[in-house]
């Protein structure tokens, strides 16, 4: 029994302007070049290459003793799109998601408590026989 992991290529960038930071990540994994053999006769190579994309923005906190509590918090929002390496009835399985988050700084300023909500849509039932 054997399984080879795919090679991946990823690129990311972050941009900061005043109290705003934006990030973008793109990537691909070469699943079609992997092989697996689960002890049956022959190897199987039925994976497809995948792509991923993520975009996020955050509002950075104000620093200083006199800043209000709400202005010291970090606010975040994001979007992501991912493909899975399996095809069902010639359809690639995907996941799309959105997130919102907030970071509440601790009084010691050595950390924060982060809270996030995510909404993901995984797959598409039309055309895959589900």
N, C-alpha and C positions, 0 to 999 in steps of 0.2 A: 504494500500500500504506500503510495507516495503522492505528494502534492507540491507544485511549485508556486511560489508567490509571484505576483506580477510586478514588473518594473513600473514606477510612477514618475510623473513629471509634474511639479507644482510650482506656482509662482504667486507671490503675495506682495502687496504694497500697502503702506499706511501714509496718510497725509494729515498733518495737524495745522490748523489755522485758528489762532486765538484760543477760544475754549472749545473748539470742535475737532474731532478726530474721525476720519473716515478710513475704512480698510476694505480691501478687495483681495480675494483669493480665487485663483482658477487652477484647475488641475485635470489630469487625465491619468488613467491606469490602464496598462496594456494587458488586460485579462485574456484577450484572444491568443496571446503567445504563451499562456500557461498550459500545463498539462497535469492531468491527474490520473491515477490508476488505483482503483479501490480493490484490486485483487481479481477483477474480472479479466477476461481475455481482451488484451489491447488497452490502449490509452484513449482517453476521451478529451476532446478539445472543443467544448461547446459553450465557452464563455465569450462575451463580447466586450470590447473596450468601453470604458466608462469615462464620463466627464463630470466635473463638479464646478460649482460657482457659488461664491458667497460674498455678500456685501453687507457692511455694517457701518453704523455711525454712533458716536457717543458724544455727549456734552460733558466736558470736563468740569470738575468742581472749582469753586473759588477757594483760595487759601487765605488764611488769616483768622485771627481771633474774633474779629467783629463781623464776619460773614454770617448770614442767617443759616439755619440748619438746612433748609431746602436748597440753598445755593451751594452747599458743601457736598450734596449728593451727586452721584454720577448717573446719568440717564443714558440708556442704550436701546437701539433698535437694529434689527437685522433681517436678512433674507438669505435663503440658501436653496440651491437646486442640486440634486445628486441623482446619478443614474446607478442602477444595480447591474452586476455583470451577467444577469440571466435574461434570456428572452423567452416569452411565453406566447405561442402563436404569432411569432414575428413582431411582437411588441416589447420594447424595452421597459422594464420596470423603473419608475422614477419616484423621487420624493421631493416635494417642495415645502418649504416652511418659512414661517415668520416668527420673530421673537421680539419681546419687549422686556427690559430689565432696568433695575435700579440698584445702585450700590450705596448703602448707608454707612458712612465712616464711623469707626469706633472713636471714643473720646481720646484714646491713647495715640491716635493717628498712625498706628502701626498695622492697620488692617481695616476691613469693611465686612459687612454682612450683605451679601448679594442675593437678590430675589429676581427670578426670571420666569416669564410665561412664554411657552412656545405653542404654536399651532402648526401641525404637519399634515400634509396630504400625501399619503403613500399609495402608489399604484394607480391603476386605472382599470376598472372592471369591464369597460366596453371593449369587446374584441378579444378578450383573453379567456373566455369561457368560464368565468367565475360566477 
